[in-house]
Amino acid sequence: MQAISKNADRLISLWDIMNTFEAFKLARFTKDIEKLRSQCREGEDTQNKNTGLANYPAQKYAIKPTVEFVEHIVAFLRDTIVSLCSEIGLTHSMTKIMLILHHLRVEENPLIDMSSLDADLRNVEDVIIAESMDIKFVRVDLNLSGYIDNESLFGEPVKKSFPSAVEDIKNAGNCLAVELPTAAVFHLMRVSEHGLRRLARKLQVKVIDKKQLCPLEYAEWDKVITAIDNKIKAMKPSLPKGPKRQTQLELYSEANQHCLFMKDIWRNTISHTRKPYSSLEAQSVFERVRDFMQFLDRALRVKQK
């Protein structure tokens, strides 16, 4: 599981899954176990050059196996199967196989016969299959694959202008991809909050709470939005004549209205668990927040005069 543990929060492709969990090896070695079981059950030689299994004289199911045959099974389990389980993190399977290897010491277990060997191999096969079934993956629709681990869902300018929002932008996309719409809206509200507070800092807004100056990162949305609105209103009377300054303040004011709209429609709802969101609703929120952040990026780029 080493490859997965380094990226525990990353969605991976089907090809990554097959490589990380050694799917080809697992399928091949499972087939090899079945061939060894067939030898135990039927007493027939195995002919398979690809697996590297040696040929053994025909054995009858109920009789004692040769020492060489037991040693071959022990080597196969120890050197091949245990190694594979270690690579893909099947720790329970490894423990079970190690116990079986202990039981297969010929000098300590003279009662080994073909039937018991078949049972041991079946147990190995069962425990590997059972533990593999416990590992779950999420299938992402191809139409949503573009959302996965994408830090630029709102465009490169937004990514560069709002680096603190990048993680939430990416997480919102991942939630949309795996069809967790309410979680997506939650992250989208965090993205819009990054934009709101950035706008407040740009305007040098001060928020007063309980007659004390409150850091912007701790101020409530209501108070930040109100402070921004008051700041813009206070700036208007002292504006020098000129279209650029007027355009800038109009942009700031419109950005503030975006925040107010999102707060009333979405943030209060998501914060107070009033309703879950459908995938269609989450997509609508995604588009609205994207438009807001792109708009805000343009507004913040307008030079003051």
C-alpha positions, 0 to 999 in steps of 0.5 A: 500500500506504499503508493496509496499511502503517500497519496491517501487523499488522491483519486487515482485512475483504473490503471493506477489501481491495477499497478498499485495493487499489482492486479496482473500479478494477483490474477496470475498467482491466484491462478497458480494457487488453483493449479497447485490445488488441482495437483492436490485434488487430482494427483496430476502433474502441472504443465505451465512454463509461464508460471515456473511451476515444476512438474511433479509425479502423479499423486493420489488425493489422499496420500502423503505428498513428497517432501519436494512437493511440500517444499515447493508450495512453501517456497511459492507461498513464502517468496511469491504470495507473501511478497505480493501481499506485502506490496499491496498491503494485504496484512491480514492475508500475510498473517494467515499465510505465515501461520500456514507456513508454520504448519507446513514444516514437514519435520514438525507436521508429519501428518500433512497429506494432499487433502490438508495441502488443498485446504491450506491453499484454499484458505490462502486463496479465500483470505486474499480474495476476502481482504481484496474485497474490503478495499473500495474504490470510487468510479468516476463518470468520464464526463466528470473526470476533468474535475479530479484533482484540478486546481485550475477549475476556475482558470489560471488567473484565479489560481494565481490571484487566490492561492489560499483558495486552491485547495478548496477549489480542487476539493470542490471538483473532487466532490463533484466528480464522486457525486457528493454535491453537498460537500462540493457546495461546502468547499465552494462556500469556502472558496467564495469566503477566500474571495470575500476576505481578500476583497476586504483586505484590498479595501482596508476594511476594519470589522468591529465586533463587540466594540473591538477590532476583529481580525478579518479571518475571524469575522463573520460573513455578515459583518465583513459584507456590511463593512465592505458595503459601508467602506464603498459608500464612504469612498464615493463622496470623495471620489475624484472625477474620472472614469477609472476610479468610478469603474473600480468602486462599481466593481467592488460594489458588485463583488460585494453584492455577489457575496451577499447573494451567495451568503443568503442563498447558499452559505446560511443553508449549508452552514446550518444543515437546512437541506442537502444539495442535488448534483444539479444544484451543486453544479449551479453553485459551482458556476456561480462561485466560479463567475464570482471569483473570476469577476473578483480577480478582474476587479482586484486588478483595476488600478487605483488612481 
